[in-house]
Amino acid sequence: MLQQTQVKTVIPYYQRFMHTYPDVISLANAPQDEVLHLWTGLGYYARARNLHKSAQIIRDDHHGRFPETLEAVLSLPGIGRSTAGAILSLACQQQHPILDGNVKRILCRYFEIDGWPGHSKTQTALWSQIIAITPELRCDDFNQAMMDLGSSLCSRTRAQCTECPLQTHCGAYQHNTLKQYPNSKPKKDRPEKSTYLLILRNTRGEILLEKRPQQGIWGGLWSFPQCQSQRDIKQWLSRYQYQYTGSIRSGTKFRHSFSHFHLDITPMQIQVKIPDTIMDGDKFLWYSLKQPLKLGLPGPITKLISQLSAQTAA
């Protein structure tokens, strides 16, 4: 959960998650929709899918016990070199370096390492430095101290150098180049895309949700059906045999930004008759606003459903 997300945001999610899944077996046995539901709002949902899949691998291939070798931990979905090092050093007291965002910041400043930390060349330099200074004894304390130092005294915007125990030999402090390190990510304009979300409501007041593919944006989550243009909407309705009554009403357009593009979303409200059968029954479901199911929903979809619920209650 702490990958890509701040501690203060994670805490309530972590507490709910651990209350629901107190051990790896309970997580492995849980339905994916339930896991994604608990993750709703944290974003980067591939982390939840990988966590769930890893739990199943541990249940099936490791007799329910978390593996304790670097190779085995790295083979689990979503666990990279730094995360594996953190797990094995903190939980198993093994000697492994870590390189999270806080540690990268300290190293860039202390050794005055040029280059954006996301570039492979800079990553190689950072790994070389952290490997060289990671101690064999009390490696767990060292790794925890580095993460804590980076999140407190050596923070990104409010560094407290006068209080830092590393100031004597820190290159950025000694040369007054603190603001230069780490180097900023090269600016790149994010492309803009647009889509129409089809909010189909039937005569029972339910709304239609579609399960997205496991890969890609909002993978494995439930969303409203999408069309790329208005002219595609009637074709979509015809394909799935939905007869709409009245007009197709356009809602207020809004923007949702991902890490690599902006998505302009226009919700389209459509009243439909319930067809005799629902095509692709595993892919679609009618969702009751009065008795909501525990499903994994993207943030924008959750907000739209909340608005629909408020309108229904009014």
C-alpha positions as semicolon CSV with decimal commas, in nm:
position;residue;x (nm);y (nm);z (nm)
1;M;0,000;0,000;0,000
2;L;0,288;0,237;0,066
3;Q;0,408;0,208;-0,293
4;Q;0,294;0,532;-0,462
5;T;0,085;0,638;-0,158
6;Q;0,162;0,842;0,155
7;V;0,150;0,688;0,503
8;K;-0,131;0,911;0,633
9;T;-0,352;0,803;0,342
10;V;-0,268;0,437;0,381
11;I;-0,333;0,394;0,756
12;P;-0,717;0,360;0,754
13;Y;-0,704;0,135;0,446
14;Y;-0,438;-0,081;0,609
15;Q;-0,637;-0,117;0,928
16;R;-0,953;-0,221;0,743
17;F;-0,756;-0,456;0,520
18;M;-0,582;-0,631;0,810
19;H;-0,906;-0,657;1,004
20;T;-1,068;-0,831;0,706
21;Y;-0,765;-1,044;0,610
22;P;-0,560;-1,111;0,925
23;D;-0,341;-1,372;0,751
24;V;-0,224;-1,469;0,406
25;I;-0,468;-1,760;0,372
26;S;-0,774;-1,544;0,433
27;L;-0,649;-1,303;0,167
28;A;-0,574;-1,585;-0,078
29;N;-0,924;-1,730;-0,034
30;A;-1,104;-1,397;-0,076
31;P;-1,286;-1,307;-0,402
32;Q;-1,099;-1,051;-0,610
33;D;-1,398;-0,817;-0,612
34;E;-1,391;-0,804;-0,232
35;V;-1,018;-0,727;-0,228
36;L;-1,059;-0,450;-0,485
37;H;-1,354;-0,310;-0,291
38;L;-1,134;-0,262;0,016
39;W;-0,872;-0,099;-0,208
40;T;-1,118;0,146;-0,369
41;G;-0,978;0,497;-0,339
42;L;-0,610;0,402;-0,307
43;G;-0,549;0,394;-0,681
44;Y;-0,287;0,192;-0,871
45;Y;-0,515;-0,111;-0,848
46;A;-0,258;-0,346;-1,001
47;R;-0,101;-0,345;-0,652
48;A;-0,418;-0,502;-0,507
49;R;-0,441;-0,761;-0,784
50;N;-0,073;-0,850;-0,738
51;L;-0,113;-0,873;-0,360
52;H;-0,408;-1,107;-0,401
53;K;-0,227;-1,322;-0,658
54;S;0,086;-1,336;-0,441
55;A;-0,120;-1,460;-0,148
56;Q;-0,258;-1,739;-0,366
57;I;0,092;-1,836;-0,479
58;I;0,209;-1,846;-0,116
59;R;-0,091;-2,063;-0,026
60;D;-0,048;-2,302;-0,319
61;D;0,330;-2,314;-0,372
62;H;0,479;-2,231;-0,031
63;H;0,243;-2,417;0,206
64;G;0,101;-2,086;0,332
65;R;0,436;-1,954;0,457
66;F;0,594;-1,642;0,316
67;P;0,919;-1,736;0,136
68;E;1,248;-1,623;0,289
69;T;1,487;-1,624;-0,007
70;L;1,542;-1,324;-0,231
71;E;1,477;-1,523;-0,548
72;A;1,144;-1,658;-0,420
73;V;1,025;-1,319;-0,298
74;L;1,121;-1,153;-0,627
75;S;0,914;-1,413;-0,813
76;L;0,594;-1,287;-0,648
77;P;0,385;-1,050;-0,863
78;G;0,443;-0,681;-0,796
79;I;0,748;-0,724;-0,572
80;G;1,064;-0,564;-0,702
81;R;1,418;-0,548;-0,574
82;S;1,365;-0,276;-0,314
83;T;1,039;-0,415;-0,176
84;A;1,193;-0,761;-0,149
85;G;1,491;-0,613;0,035
86;A;1,263;-0,429;0,277
87;I;1,060;-0,741;0,353
88;L;1,359;-0,969;0,409
89;S;1,563;-0,719;0,610
90;L;1,281;-0,596;0,835
91;A;1,094;-0,924;0,878
92;C;1,378;-1,176;0,858
93;Q;1,682;-0,968;0,966
94;Q;1,867;-1,053;0,645
95;Q;2,120;-0,819;0,482
96;H;1,954;-0,660;0,181
97;P;1,965;-0,298;0,061
98;I;1,650;-0,099;-0,012
99;L;1,594;0,192;-0,247
100;D;1,259;0,356;-0,188
101;G;1,189;0,721;-0,265
102;N;1,316;0,843;0,072
103;V;1,644;0,655;0,042
104;K;1,695;0,779;-0,314
105;R;1,654;1,137;-0,194
106;I;1,914;1,097;0,081
107;L;2,167;0,934;-0,152
108;C;2,119;1,195;-0,425
109;R;2,183;1,475;-0,177
110;Y;2,458;1,311;0,026
111;F;2,663;1,196;-0,275
112;E;2,537;1,472;-0,512
113;I;2,422;1,221;-0,769
114;D;2,300;1,389;-1,088
115;G;2,014;1,265;-1,300
116;W;1,647;1,196;-1,236
117;P;1,623;0,891;-1,004
118;G;1,377;0,729;-1,244
119;H;1,637;0,698;-1,519
120;S;1,815;0,363;-1,545
121;K;2,164;0,519;-1,534
122;T;2,079;0,707;-1,214
123;Q;1,918;0,396;-1,068
124;T;2,239;0,200;-1,129
125;A;2,444;0,466;-0,949
126;L;2,203;0,470;-0,656
127;W;2,206;0,092;-0,621
128;S;2,587;0,092;-0,622
129;Q;2,595;0,345;-0,339
130;I;2,332;0,180;-0,120
131;I;2,491;-0,165;-0,162
132;A;2,825;-0,020;-0,054
133;I;2,694;0,137;0,267
134;T;2,433;-0,118;0,380
135;P;2,577;-0,288;0,690
136;E;2,577;-0,661;0,755
137;L;2,480;-0,618;1,121
138;R;2,153;-0,449;1,218
139;C;2,058;-0,407;0,854
140;D;1,693;-0,388;0,956
141;D;1,762;-0,091;1,185
142;F;1,970;0,078;0,916
143;N;1,700;0,041;0,649
144;Q;1,428;0,164;0,883
145;A;1,644;0,459;0,990
146;M;1,710;0,559;0,628
147;M;1,339;0,554;0,544
148;D;1,252;0,749;0,860
149;L;1,527;1,004;0,797
150;G;1,406;1,059;0,442
151;S;1,045;1,103;0,549
152;S;1,131;1,347;0,829
153;L;1,453;1,551;0,834
154;C;1,545;1,494;0,469
155;S;1,198;1,540;0,325
156;R;1,139;1,660;-0,028
157;T;1,026;2,016;0,047
158;R;1,108;2,084;0,414
159;A;1,457;1,950;0,476
160;Q;1,588;2,021;0,827
161;C;1,960;2,004;0,759
162;T;2,068;2,163;1,086
163;E;1,910;1,871;1,273
164;C;2,034;1,598;1,039
165;P;2,304;1,360;1,170
166;L;2,449;1,328;0,818
167;Q;2,513;1,699;0,757
168;T;2,889;1,686;0,823
169;H;2,961;1,483;0,509
170;C;2,650;1,560;0,302
171;G;2,761;1,706;-0,031
172;A;2,440;1,899;-0,094
173;Y;2,454;2,059;0,253
174;Q;2,823;2,143;0,234
175;H;2,795;2,293;-0,117
176;N;2,453;2,456;-0,061
177;T;2,301;2,258;-0,351
178;L;2,014;2,101;-0,158
179;K;1,743;2,231;-0,394
180;Q;1,921;2,075;-0,689
181;Y;1,890;1,717;-0,562
182;P;1,729;1,490;-0,650
183;N;1,709;1,620;-1,007
184;S;1,351;1,680;-1,118
185;K;1,169;1,450;-1,354
186;P;1,191;1,583;-1,711
187;K;0,867;1,759;-1,792
188;K;0,649;1,587;-2,046
189;D;0,307;1,700;-2,155
190;R;0,041;1,444;-2,074
191;P;-0,187;1,369;-2,369
192;E;-0,559;1,435;-2,339
193;K;-0,820;1,169;-2,412
194;S;-1,197;1,167;-2,386
195;T;-1,467;0,910;-2,327
196;Y;-1,841;0,878;-2,266
197;L;-1,963;0,675;-1,968
198;L;-2,303;0,515;-2,025
199;I;-2,514;0,528;-1,709
200;L;-2,794;0,288;-1,792
201;R;-3,083;0,276;-1,544
202;N;-3,356;0,017;-1,566
203;T;-3,716;0,032;-1,451
204;R;-3,611;-0,103;-1,109
205;G;-3,377;0,192;-1,062
206;E;-3,064;-0,023;-1,093
207;I;-2,760;0,088;-1,291
208;L;-2,554;-0,127;-1,527
209;L;-2,189;-0,190;-1,447
210;E;-1,930;-0,355;-1,668
211;K;-1,623;-0,541;-1,545
212;R;-1,308;-0,412;-1,710
213;P;-1,030;-0,639;-1,840
214;Q;-0,763;-0,741;-1,589
215;Q;-0,497;-0,549;-1,780
216;G;-0,499;-0,177;-1,846
217;I;-0,661;0,122;-1,677
218;W;-0,892;0,025;-1,389
219;G;-0,805;-0,339;-1,452
220;G;-1,046;-0,583;-1,288
221;L;-1,269;-0,305;-1,152
222;W;-1,635;-0,238;-1,226
223;S;-1,715;0,071;-1,428
224;F;-1,986;0,210;-1,650
225;P;-1,971;0,097;-2,013
226;Q;-1,767;0,332;-2,230
227;C;-1,798;0,473;-2,580
228;Q;-1,542;0,686;-2,753
229;S;-1,793;0,909;-2,930
230;Q;-2,162;0,999;-2,905
231;R;-2,243;0,832;-3,234
232;D;-2,123;0,500;-3,091
233;I;-2,377;0,504;-2,806
234;K;-2,682;0,389;-3,003
235;Q;-2,474;0,118;-3,171
236;W;-2,365;-0,007;-2,827
237;L;-2,726;-0,012;-2,705
238;S;-2,834;-0,204;-3,013
239;R;-2,551;-0,457;-2,980
240;Y;-2,660;-0,549;-2,627
241;Q;-3,033;-0,525;-2,710
242;Y;-3,116;-0,237;-2,477
243;Q;-3,421;-0,030;-2,570
244;Y;-3,394;0,319;-2,429
245;T;-3,694;0,530;-2,334
246;G;-3,692;0,908;-2,356
247;S;-3,382;1,102;-2,444
248;I;-3,016;1,031;-2,379
249;R;-2,912;1,302;-2,133
250;S;-2,558;1,437;-2,114
251;G;-2,416;1,511;-1,770
252;T;-2,143;1,752;-1,668
253;K;-1,806;1,674;-1,820
254;F;-1,515;1,635;-1,578
255;R;-1,147;1,546;-1,593
256;H;-0,970;1,256;-1,424
257;S;-0,591;1,256;-1,448
258;F;-0,377;0,944;-1,459
259;S;0,000;0,942;-1,427
260;H;0,046;0,940;-1,806
261;F;-0,264;1,107;-1,952
262;H;-0,571;1,320;-1,877
263;L;-0,913;1,167;-1,935
264;D;-1,211;1,395;-2,001
265;I;-1,527;1,206;-1,901
266;T;-1,883;1,284;-2,008
267;P;-2,149;1,082;-1,825
268;M;-2,455;0,995;-2,035
269;Q;-2,773;0,902;-1,847
270;I;-2,996;0,656;-2,031
271;Q;-3,324;0,503;-1,914
272;V;-3,368;0,153;-2,059
273;K;-3,605;-0,140;-2,052
274;I;-3,465;-0,458;-1,901
275;P;-3,389;-0,706;-2,182
276;D;-3,498;-1,067;-2,156
277;T;-3,137;-1,176;-2,111
278;I;-2,812;-0,999;-2,029
279;M;-2,543;-1,075;-2,280
280;D;-2,201;-1,163;-2,132
281;G;-2,347;-1,225;-1,786
282;D;-2,001;-1,250;-1,625
283;K;-1,909;-0,910;-1,765
284;F;-2,217;-0,707;-1,669
285;L;-2,436;-0,674;-1,362
286;W;-2,727;-0,460;-1,246
287;Y;-2,617;-0,264;-0,939
288;S;-2,871;-0,154;-0,680
289;L;-2,818;0,192;-0,534
290;K;-3,025;0,094;-0,231
291;Q;-2,844;-0,234;-0,163
292;P;-2,493;-0,180;-0,303
293;L;-2,264;-0,477;-0,354
294;K;-1,904;-0,486;-0,231
295;L;-1,724;-0,429;-0,558
296;G;-1,396;-0,274;-0,665
297;L;-1,483;0,064;-0,816
298;P;-1,254;0,336;-0,957
299;G;-1,264;0,669;-0,776
300;P;-1,457;0,857;-1,050
301;I;-1,718;0,580;-1,068
302;T;-1,762;0,585;-0,690
303;K;-1,828;0,960;-0,705
304;L;-2,082;0,925;-0,985
305;I;-2,264;0,648;-0,798
306;S;-2,272;0,865;-0,485
307;Q;-2,428;1,145;-0,688
308;L;-2,687;0,908;-0,833
309;S;-2,769;0,777;-0,485
310;A;-2,816;1,132;-0,357
311;Q;-3,046;1,214;-0,649
312;T;-3,251;0,900;-0,585
313;A;-3,285;0,978;-0,214
314;A;-3,386;1,342;-0,276
